[in-house]
């Protein structure tokens, strides 16, 4: 839910909710090749690609890693404060970009793994349990990103 200070508050109810939130960072780093390198491999122009890989990819990798670490730390701290039970997770305006980035990395990694494509035509009931779990996590992450855009990053 949006906060009066312009952030978001996520109320975890139990250990399962904390596990779902932890999935953001688990999913974000789940590919064999990190996102920065996957993006770098899309640059195929022989005149540009070597510089891109040498100068851009390391900065992207450092930024993406810092965002995931920030979110990991936020979730772990909130979970610790709540004793793993019911408790709030606060996302402030200062945290918003880190969260958006980590959620985006998680969604891209899920897409890399399952190749869902546009989600409008997918019926989760038709998916195998592991795929269904990935699809539902991706949808959950998308909702948080939408809330960030609407209430925090405006």
C-alpha positions as CSV (number, residue, x, y, z in Angstrom):
1,X,0.0,0.0,0.0
2,X,1.2,3.6,-0.6
3,X,2.5,5.6,2.3
4,X,1.9,9.2,3.2
5,X,5.6,9.8,2.7
6,X,5.4,8.7,-0.9
7,X,6.7,5.2,-0.5
8,X,5.2,1.7,-0.3
9,X,4.6,-0.6,2.6
10,X,4.3,-4.3,2.0
11,X,2.8,-6.2,5.0
12,X,4.2,-9.7,5.2
13,X,1.9,-12.1,7.1
14,X,4.0,-15.1,7.6
15,X,7.2,-17.0,6.6
16,X,5.7,-17.8,3.2
17,X,5.3,-14.1,2.4
18,X,9.0,-13.5,3.4
19,X,10.0,-16.4,1.2
20,X,8.1,-14.8,-1.7
21,X,9.8,-11.5,-1.2
22,X,13.2,-13.2,-1.0
23,X,12.4,-14.7,-4.3
24,X,12.9,-11.3,-5.9
25,X,16.6,-11.5,-5.4
26,X,16.8,-15.2,-5.9
27,X,15.1,-14.9,-9.3
28,X,17.2,-11.8,-10.2
29,X,20.5,-13.8,-10.0
30,X,19.2,-17.1,-11.3
31,X,20.5,-17.0,-14.9
32,X,23.8,-18.6,-15.8
33,X,24.9,-15.3,-17.3
34,X,24.1,-12.1,-15.5
35,X,21.9,-9.4,-17.1
36,X,24.7,-7.0,-17.9
37,X,26.5,-9.7,-20.0
38,X,23.3,-10.8,-21.7
39,X,22.7,-7.2,-22.7
40,X,26.3,-6.8,-23.8
41,X,25.9,-9.8,-26.1
42,X,23.1,-8.0,-27.9
43,X,25.6,-5.5,-29.2
44,X,26.9,-7.1,-32.4
45,X,28.3,-4.2,-34.3
46,X,32.0,-5.1,-34.5
47,X,33.0,-1.4,-34.2
48,X,31.1,-0.9,-31.0
49,X,30.9,-4.3,-29.2
50,X,34.5,-4.4,-27.8
51,X,34.1,-1.0,-26.2
52,X,30.6,-1.8,-25.0
53,X,31.9,-5.0,-23.3
54,X,34.9,-3.3,-21.8
55,X,33.4,0.0,-20.6
56,X,29.6,-0.4,-20.3
57,X,29.1,-4.0,-19.2
58,X,31.2,-3.7,-16.0
59,X,29.3,-0.5,-14.9
60,X,26.0,-2.2,-15.6
61,X,27.0,-5.3,-13.7
62,X,28.1,-3.2,-10.7
63,X,24.9,-1.2,-10.7
64,X,22.6,-4.2,-11.1
65,X,24.5,-6.1,-8.3
66,X,24.2,-3.1,-6.0
67,X,20.4,-2.9,-6.6
68,X,19.9,-6.6,-5.9
69,X,22.1,-6.3,-2.7
70,X,20.1,-3.3,-1.6
71,X,16.8,-5.2,-1.9
72,X,18.3,-8.3,-0.3
73,X,19.4,-6.3,2.7
74,X,16.1,-4.5,3.0
75,X,14.1,-7.7,2.9
76,X,16.5,-9.4,5.4
77,X,16.4,-6.5,7.8
78,X,12.6,-6.3,7.7
79,X,12.3,-10.0,8.2
80,X,14.7,-10.0,11.1
81,X,12.8,-7.1,12.7
82,X,9.6,-9.1,12.5
83,X,11.1,-12.3,13.7
84,X,10.0,-13.9,10.5
85,X,6.4,-13.4,11.3
86,X,4.0,-10.6,10.4
87,X,5.7,-7.3,9.7
88,X,6.1,-4.4,7.4
89,X,8.6,-3.9,4.6
90,X,9.1,-0.3,3.7
91,X,10.1,1.0,0.3
92,X,11.0,4.7,0.4
93,X,11.4,7.1,-2.5
94,X,15.2,6.7,-2.1
95,X,14.8,2.9,-2.4
96,X,12.5,3.0,-5.4
97,X,15.0,2.7,-8.2
98,X,16.9,-0.2,-6.5
99,X,13.6,-2.0,-6.1
100,X,12.5,-1.3,-9.6
101,X,15.8,-2.5,-11.0
102,X,15.9,-5.7,-8.9
103,X,12.3,-6.5,-9.8
104,X,13.0,-5.9,-13.5
105,X,16.1,-8.2,-13.3
106,X,13.9,-10.9,-11.6
107,X,11.2,-10.6,-14.3
108,X,13.8,-10.7,-17.1
109,X,15.5,-13.8,-15.6
110,X,12.1,-15.6,-15.3
111,X,11.3,-14.7,-18.9
112,X,14.8,-16.0,-19.9
113,X,14.0,-19.3,-18.2
114,X,10.4,-19.9,-19.1
115,X,9.8,-17.8,-22.3
116,X,6.2,-16.8,-21.3
117,X,6.1,-13.9,-23.7
118,X,3.1,-11.6,-23.3
119,X,1.3,-12.8,-20.1
120,X,-2.3,-11.8,-21.2
121,X,-2.8,-15.1,-23.1
122,X,-1.4,-17.4,-20.3
123,X,-3.7,-19.4,-18.1
124,X,-1.7,-20.3,-15.0
125,X,-3.9,-23.4,-14.6
126,X,-2.5,-24.8,-17.9
127,X,1.2,-24.5,-16.7
128,X,3.2,-27.2,-14.9
129,X,3.7,-26.3,-11.2
130,X,7.3,-25.0,-11.6
131,X,6.3,-22.8,-14.5
132,X,3.1,-21.7,-12.8
133,X,5.2,-20.6,-9.8
134,X,7.5,-18.6,-12.1
135,X,4.7,-17.0,-13.9
136,X,2.9,-16.0,-10.7
137,X,6.1,-14.6,-9.2
138,X,6.6,-12.5,-12.4
139,X,3.1,-11.2,-12.2
140,X,3.6,-10.3,-8.5
141,X,6.8,-8.5,-9.3
142,X,5.0,-6.6,-12.1
143,X,2.4,-5.4,-9.7
144,X,5.0,-4.1,-7.3
145,X,6.7,-2.3,-10.2
146,X,3.4,-0.8,-11.2
147,X,2.8,0.5,-7.7
148,X,6.3,1.9,-7.6
149,X,5.7,3.8,-10.8
150,X,2.3,5.0,-9.8
151,X,3.0,6.0,-6.2
152,X,6.7,6.4,-5.6
153,X,8.6,7.2,-8.8
154,X,6.2,9.8,-10.1
